Amino acid sequence: MVEKLKTHITATCVVGILVINLLLVLFGVPKIALGNADFLLGLFLTVLASIFVVGSGHLFTGWRFIPKKKKTDLESENDPKHPKAKDVASIKNQPIKVNKYARFCIATGGLLIALGIILTII
């Protein structure tokens, strides 16, 4: 049973969010406040998903910070060499990767945004 929940964590979270929202509405929490909270949490998850996508996109490939101090020949011999432009370009031009964390954040954030709009309209 636990293994099935681990494989369907997005569906479990969606059902949990719906149950929590239903309970909060039944206990008398204003729908506008609940809708606003859902919308803001959905926006946060959407931004978090974009961070996951950009993080796996090799955005900073080829950047290095090398201090500008005088070194002896022996020290400069052991310095890391700059990568070639073709190597950096081949890494940066790879297709966009959307990992499982980004998919989870997009699905849950989209649901929360839609739920927030619906609760605000009602």
MDTraj code that builds the backbone (N, CA, C; nanometers):
import mdtraj as md
import numpy as np

residues = "MET VAL GLU LYS LEU LYS THR HIS ILE THR ALA THR CYS VAL VAL GLY ILE LEU VAL ILE ASN LEU LEU LEU VAL LEU PHE GLY VAL PRO LYS ILE ALA LEU GLY ASN ALA ASP PHE LEU LEU GLY LEU PHE LEU THR VAL LEU ALA SER ILE PHE VAL VAL GLY SER GLY HIS LEU PHE THR GLY TRP ARG PHE ILE PRO LYS LYS LYS LYS THR ASP LEU GLU SER GLU ASN ASP PRO LYS HIS PRO LYS ALA LYS ASP VAL ALA SER ILE LYS ASN GLN PRO ILE LYS VAL ASN LYS TYR ALA ARG PHE CYS ILE ALA THR GLY GLY LEU LEU ILE ALA LEU GLY ILE ILE LEU THR ILE ILE".split()
xyz = np.array([
    [0.0822, -0.1192, 0.0000],
    [0.0000, 0.0000, 0.0000],
    [0.0868, 0.1260, 0.0000],
    [0.1916, 0.1255, 0.0826],
    [0.2794, 0.2413, 0.0906],
    [0.3556, 0.2600, -0.0405],
    [0.3931, 0.1503, -0.1040],
    [0.4653, 0.1587, -0.2314],
    [0.3776, 0.2215, -0.3406],
    [0.2480, 0.1907, -0.3396],
    [0.1579, 0.2513, -0.4380],
    [0.1452, 0.4008, -0.4141],
    [0.1443, 0.4441, -0.2873],
    [0.1366, 0.5863, -0.2575],
    [0.2637, 0.6584, -0.2995],
    [0.3782, 0.5915, -0.2862],
    [0.5032, 0.6536, -0.3289],
    [0.5077, 0.6738, -0.4793],
    [0.4501, 0.5812, -0.5560],
    [0.4533, 0.5961, -0.7009],
    [0.3509, 0.6982, -0.7492],
    [0.2456, 0.7218, -0.6726],
    [0.1414, 0.8170, -0.7121],
    [0.1350, 0.9325, -0.6127],
    [0.2496, 0.9914, -0.5827],
    [0.2568, 1.0969, -0.4822],
    [0.1821, 1.2218, -0.5270],
    [0.1817, 1.2523, -0.6557],
    [0.1111, 1.3705, -0.7042],
    [-0.0388, 1.3545, -0.6825],
    [-0.0921, 1.2388, -0.7169],
    [-0.2353, 1.2150, -0.6978],
    [-0.2716, 1.2181, -0.5503],
    [-0.1854, 1.1661, -0.4652],
    [-0.2104, 1.1680, -0.3213],
    [-0.2122, 1.3114, -0.2693],
    [-0.1199, 1.3937, -0.3147],
    [-0.1163, 1.5334, -0.2718],
    [-0.2374, 1.6103, -0.3222],
    [-0.2809, 1.5829, -0.4442],
    [-0.3981, 1.6497, -0.5004],
    [-0.5218, 1.6164, -0.4174],
    [-0.5415, 1.4896, -0.3855],
    [-0.6561, 1.4495, -0.3038],
    [-0.6453, 1.5111, -0.1648],
    [-0.5254, 1.5146, -0.1090],
    [-0.5056, 1.5762, 0.0216],
    [-0.5383, 1.7246, 0.0213],
    [-0.4975, 1.7953, -0.0827],
    [-0.5266, 1.9384, -0.0940],
    [-0.6767, 1.9613, -0.1040],
    [-0.7441, 1.8805, -0.1851],
    [-0.8894, 1.8951, -0.1989],
    [-0.9610, 1.8674, -0.0674],
    [-0.9192, 1.7652, 0.0055],
    [-0.9821, 1.7321, 0.1342],
    [-0.9577, 1.8435, 0.2358],
    [-0.8358, 1.8946, 0.2413],
    [-0.8049, 2.0023, 0.3356],
    [-0.8862, 2.1272, 0.3037],
    [-0.8982, 2.1618, 0.1748],
    [-0.9769, 2.2785, 0.1365],
    [-1.1244, 2.2588, 0.1704],
    [-1.1769, 2.1400, 0.1470],
    [-1.3159, 2.1114, 0.1793],
    [-1.3406, 2.1221, 0.3300],
    [-1.2494, 2.0680, 0.4102],
    [-1.2634, 2.0772, 0.5558],
    [-1.2559, 2.2218, 0.6038],
    [-1.1650, 2.3003, 0.5460],
    [-1.1539, 2.4409, 0.5865],
    [-1.2787, 2.5196, 0.5494],
    [-1.3396, 2.4899, 0.4348],
    [-1.4641, 2.5567, 0.3967],
    [-1.5760, 2.5166, 0.4918],
    [-1.5807, 2.3888, 0.5290],
    [-1.6841, 2.3421, 0.6211],
    [-1.6682, 2.4007, 0.7607],
    [-1.5463, 2.4300, 0.8043],
    [-1.5234, 2.4880, 0.9355],
    [-1.5407, 2.6392, 0.9369],
    [-1.5738, 2.6981, 0.8241],
    [-1.6092, 2.8400, 0.8222],
    [-1.4979, 2.9356, 0.7845],
    [-1.3895, 2.8879, 0.7296],
    [-1.2841, 2.9780, 0.6820],
    [-1.3383, 3.0512, 0.5590],
    [-1.3201, 3.1830, 0.5518],
    [-1.3723, 3.2558, 0.4353],
    [-1.3128, 3.2025, 0.3044],
    [-1.4005, 3.1884, 0.2052],
    [-1.3572, 3.1302, 0.0771],
    [-1.2575, 3.2205, 0.0051],
    [-1.2731, 3.3503, 0.0204],
    [-1.1792, 3.4437, -0.0446],
    [-1.0386, 3.4249, 0.0124],
    [-1.0294, 3.4168, 0.1442],
    [-0.8975, 3.3994, 0.2080],
    [-0.8361, 3.2655, 0.1690],
    [-0.9183, 3.1615, 0.1655],
    [-0.8683, 3.0297, 0.1256],
    [-0.8261, 3.0282, -0.0212],
    [-0.9056, 3.0952, -0.1053],
    [-0.8705, 3.1050, -0.2473],
    [-0.7410, 3.1820, -0.2688],
    [-0.7234, 3.2902, -0.1928],
    [-0.5993, 3.3678, -0.2036],
    [-0.4785, 3.2861, -0.1598],
    [-0.4941, 3.2107, -0.0509],
    [-0.3832, 3.1278, -0.0025],
    [-0.3495, 3.0182, -0.1036],
    [-0.4519, 2.9551, -0.1605],
    [-0.4274, 2.8519, -0.2623],
    [-0.3574, 2.9099, -0.3842],
    [-0.4027, 3.0277, -0.4277],
    [-0.3433, 3.0905, -0.5458],
    [-0.1964, 3.1241, -0.5220],
    [-0.1660, 3.1816, -0.4048],
    [-0.0269, 3.2171, -0.3744],
    [0.0620, 3.0940, -0.3626],
    [0.0108, 2.9880, -0.3011],
    [0.0889, 2.8646, -0.2911],
    [0.1105, 2.8027, -0.4293],
    [0.0092, 2.8120, -0.5160],
    [0.0241, 2.7627, -0.6538],
    [0.1286, 2.8410, -0.7314],
    [0.1290, 2.9726, -0.7135],
    [0.2318, 3.0546, -0.7798],
    [0.3712, 3.0199, -0.7287],
    [0.3826, 2.9980, -0.5978],
    [0.5121, 2.9596, -0.5409],
    [0.5602, 2.8273, -0.6006],
    [0.4710, 2.7291, -0.6118],
    [0.5105, 2.5999, -0.6687],
    [0.5468, 2.6119, -0.8162],
    [0.4805, 2.7011, -0.8878],
    [0.5144, 2.7224, -1.0287],
    [0.6537, 2.7835, -1.0431],
    [0.6853, 2.8798, -0.9576],
    [0.8198, 2.9397, -0.9593],
    [0.9246, 2.8362, -0.9192],
    [0.8918, 2.7532, -0.8200],
    [0.9835, 2.6477, -0.7778],
    [1.0084, 2.5488, -0.8918],
    [0.9047, 2.5180, -0.9698],
    [0.9210, 2.4294, -1.0847],
    [1.0144, 2.4915, -1.1879],
    [1.0018, 2.6217, -1.2105],
    [1.0914, 2.6864, -1.3069],
    [1.2359, 2.6850, -1.2572],
    [1.2549, 2.6940, -1.1257],
    [1.3904, 2.6853, -1.0701],
    [1.4479, 2.5459, -1.0927],
    [1.3656, 2.4424, -1.0755],
    [1.4124, 2.3057, -1.1019],
    [1.4494, 2.2869, -1.2482],
    [1.3705, 2.3446, -1.3387],
    [1.3992, 2.3299, -1.4818],
    [1.5284, 2.4032, -1.5174],
    [1.5442, 2.5254, -1.4677],
    [1.6653, 2.6027, -1.4979],
    [1.7869, 2.5391, -1.4316],
    [1.7671, 2.4825, -1.3137],
    [1.8789, 2.4197, -1.2432],
    [1.9349, 2.2996, -1.3156],
    [1.8500, 2.2279, -1.3877],
    [1.9000, 2.1117, -1.4619],
    [1.9391, 2.1484, -1.6045],
    [1.9414, 2.2762, -1.6354],
    [1.9706, 2.3194, -1.7719],
    [2.1132, 2.3641, -1.7955],
    [2.2037, 2.3394, -1.7026],
    [2.3461, 2.3747, -1.7164],
    [2.3635, 2.5228, -1.7477],
    [2.2944, 2.6072, -1.6708],
    [2.2959, 2.7503, -1.6976],
    [2.4343, 2.8113, -1.6775],
    [2.5072, 2.7641, -1.5792],
    [2.6362, 2.8250, -1.5475],
    [2.7549, 2.7429, -1.5980],
    [2.7340, 2.6625, -1.6979],
    [2.8435, 2.5854, -1.7546],
    [2.9430, 2.6800, -1.8224],
    [3.0684, 2.6635, -1.7922],
    [3.1719, 2.7457, -1.8542],
    [3.2137, 2.8647, -1.7715],
    [3.1426, 2.8951, -1.6634],
    [3.1775, 3.0080, -1.5776],
    [3.2712, 2.9594, -1.4687],
    [3.3768, 3.0319, -1.4504],
    [3.4698, 2.9999, -1.3420],
    [3.5192, 3.1292, -1.2819],
    [3.5412, 3.1257, -1.1524],
    [3.6012, 3.2405, -1.0840],
    [3.7461, 3.2064, -1.0542],
    [3.8358, 3.2798, -1.1170],
    [3.9785, 3.2591, -1.0945],
    [4.0341, 3.3873, -1.0338],
    [4.0918, 3.3804, -0.9149],
    [4.1423, 3.5015, -0.8497],
    [4.2560, 3.5657, -0.9306],
    [4.2652, 3.6985, -0.9206],
    [4.3644, 3.7741, -0.9975],
    [4.4857, 3.8085, -0.9110],
    [4.5564, 3.7094, -0.8643],
    [4.6768, 3.7365, -0.7867],
    [4.7964, 3.6731, -0.8575],
    [4.9114, 3.7252, -0.8278],
    [5.0333, 3.6744, -0.8890],
    [5.0632, 3.5347, -0.8362],
    [5.0971, 3.4467, -0.9272],
    [5.1301, 3.3107, -0.8885],
    [5.2663, 3.2744, -0.9474],
    [5.3261, 3.1794, -0.8853],
    [5.4518, 3.1298, -0.9392],
    [5.4200, 3.0359, -1.0556],
    [5.5209, 3.0005, -1.1296],
    [5.5009, 2.9120, -1.2445],
    [5.4477, 2.7756, -1.2021],
    [5.4948, 2.7279, -1.0885],
    [5.4505, 2.5973, -1.0407],
    [5.3027, 2.6004, -1.0007],
    [5.2576, 2.7094, -0.9360],
    [5.1166, 2.7209, -0.8976],
    [5.0270, 2.7370, -1.0193],
    [5.0703, 2.8166, -1.1164],
    [4.9873, 2.8385, -1.2346],
    [4.9805, 2.7138, -1.3229],
    [5.0750, 2.6256, -1.3087],
    [5.0736, 2.5008, -1.3849],
    [4.9595, 2.4095, -1.3382],
    [4.9241, 2.4170, -1.2092],
    [4.8196, 2.3329, -1.1527],
    [4.6803, 2.3958, -1.1615],
    [4.6672, 2.5159, -1.2158],
    [4.5371, 2.5812, -1.2277],
    [4.4472, 2.5039, -1.3241],
    [4.3167, 2.5084, -1.3002],
    [4.2263, 2.4437, -1.3956],
    [4.2258, 2.5197, -1.5277],
    [4.2186, 2.4465, -1.6344],
    [4.2180, 2.5081, -1.7673],
    [4.0745, 2.5427, -1.8061],
    [4.0590, 2.6494, -1.8822],
    [3.9269, 2.6886, -1.9295],
    [3.8784, 2.5872, -2.0335],
    [3.7500, 2.5509, -2.0272],
    [3.6989, 2.4580, -2.1286],
    [3.6874, 2.5275, -2.2640],
    [3.6911, 2.4500, -2.3693],
    [3.6793, 2.5055, -2.5029],
    [3.5349, 2.5469, -2.5287],
    [3.5165, 2.6426, -2.6187],
    [3.3829, 2.6952, -2.6471],
    [3.2908, 2.5874, -2.7036],
    [3.3437, 2.4972, -2.7838],
    [3.2599, 2.3910, -2.8408],
    [3.2101, 2.2956, -2.7329],
    [3.2941, 2.2688, -2.6321],
    [3.2517, 2.1812, -2.5226],
    [3.1395, 2.2456, -2.4417],
    [3.1545, 2.3741, -2.4134],
    [3.0531, 2.4455, -2.3369],
    [2.9238, 2.4540, -2.4179],
    [2.9343, 2.4841, -2.5450],
    [2.8152, 2.4970, -2.6293],
    [2.7418, 2.3645, -2.6427],
    [2.8149, 2.2544, -2.6520],
    [2.7482, 2.1255, -2.6655],
    [2.6706, 2.0894, -2.5390],
    [2.7190, 2.1343, -2.4236],
    [2.6471, 2.1088, -2.2982],
    [2.5274, 2.2029, -2.2852],
    [2.5463, 2.3305, -2.3181],
    [2.4388, 2.4278, -2.3017],
    [2.3267, 2.4101, -2.4032],
    [2.3539, 2.3532, -2.5171],
    [2.2520, 2.3374, -2.6209],
    [2.1756, 2.2066, -2.6110],
    [2.1874, 2.1369, -2.5000],
    [2.1103, 2.0149, -2.4805],
    [1.9635, 2.0500, -2.4628],
    [1.8736, 1.9558, -2.4898],
    [1.7309, 1.9859, -2.4734],
    [1.6944, 2.0133, -2.3275],
    [1.5833, 2.0833, -2.3097],
    [1.5358, 2.1163, -2.1758],
    [1.4903, 1.9885, -2.1067],
    [1.5314, 1.9733, -1.9812],
    [1.4944, 1.8550, -1.9038],
    [1.3986, 1.8968, -1.7926],
    [1.2825, 1.8336, -1.7895],
    [1.1856, 1.8583, -1.6826],
    [1.1875, 1.7344, -1.5942],
    [1.2461, 1.7471, -1.4762],
    [1.2600, 1.6312, -1.3883],
    [1.1314, 1.6073, -1.3091],
    [1.1308, 1.5046, -1.2272],
    [1.0085, 1.4652, -1.1566],
    [0.9661, 1.5692, -1.0536],
    [1.0602, 1.6409, -0.9955],
    [1.0253, 1.7445, -0.8990],
    [0.9551, 1.8610, -0.9682],
    [1.0036, 1.8978, -1.0852],
    [0.9401, 2.0061, -1.1603],
    [0.8003, 1.9647, -1.2062],
    [0.7849, 1.8398, -1.2509],
    [0.6514, 1.7922, -1.2912],
    [0.5540, 1.7950, -1.1747],
    [0.6013, 1.7517, -1.0568],
    [0.5162, 1.7537, -0.9383],
    [0.4742, 1.8968, -0.9046],
    [0.5702, 1.9895, -0.9065],
    [0.5392, 2.1287, -0.8731],
    [0.4450, 2.1921, -0.9747],
    [0.4610, 2.1592, -1.1022],
    [0.3729, 2.2149, -1.2047],
    [0.2314, 2.1608, -1.1885],
    [0.2185, 2.0304, -1.1667],
    [0.0851, 1.9706, -1.1529],
    [0.0145, 2.0224, -1.0282],
    [0.0827, 2.0223, -0.9159],
    [0.0211, 2.0673, -0.7914],
    [-0.0034, 2.2177, -0.7930],
    [0.0903, 2.2925, -0.8457],
    [0.0728, 2.4378, -0.8544],
    [-0.0410, 2.4763, -0.9479],
    [-0.0543, 2.4057, -1.0595],
    [-0.1661, 2.4325, -1.1508],
    [-0.3005, 2.4052, -1.0856],
    [-0.3082, 2.2957, -1.0101],
    [-0.4315, 2.2643, -0.9385],
    [-0.4630, 2.3724, -0.8356],
    [-0.3624, 2.4144, -0.7604],
    [-0.3856, 2.5163, -0.6581],
    [-0.4265, 2.6499, -0.7185],
    [-0.3692, 2.6865, -0.8316],
    [-0.4081, 2.8113, -0.8977],
    [-0.5533, 2.8020, -0.9442],
    [-0.5903, 2.6912, -1.0070],
    [-0.7290, 2.6725, -1.0520],
    [-0.8246, 2.6712, -0.9335],
    [-0.7893, 2.6039, -0.8269],
    [-0.8735, 2.5989, -0.7075],
    [-0.8867, 2.7368, -0.6436],
    [-0.7782, 2.8124, -0.6434],
    [-0.7838, 2.9482, -0.5897],
    [-0.8758, 3.0375, -0.6694],
    [-0.8725, 3.0252, -0.8018],
    [-0.9615, 3.1052, -0.8864],
    [-1.1069, 3.0642, -0.8639],
    [-1.1322, 2.9342, -0.8559],
    [-1.2693, 2.8869, -0.8356],
    [-1.3223, 2.9324, -0.7001],
    [-1.2420, 2.9214, -0.5949],
    [-1.2871, 2.9639, -0.4620],
    [-1.3079, 3.1147, -0.4546],
    [-1.2318, 3.1912, -0.5320],
    [-1.2493, 3.3355, -0.5317],
    [-1.3767, 3.3747, -0.6060],
    [-1.4095, 3.3033, -0.7124],
    [-1.5298, 3.3340, -0.7902],
    [-1.6574, 3.2985, -0.7128],
    [-1.6536, 3.1889, -0.6374],
    [-1.7752, 3.1430, -0.5666],
    [-1.8193, 3.2414, -0.4624],
])
top = md.Topology()
chain = top.add_chain()
for i, resn in enumerate(residues, 1):
    res = top.add_residue(resn, chain, resSeq=i)
    for name in ("N", "CA", "C"):
        top.add_atom(name, md.element.get_by_symbol(name[0]), res)
traj = md.Trajectory(xyz[None], top)
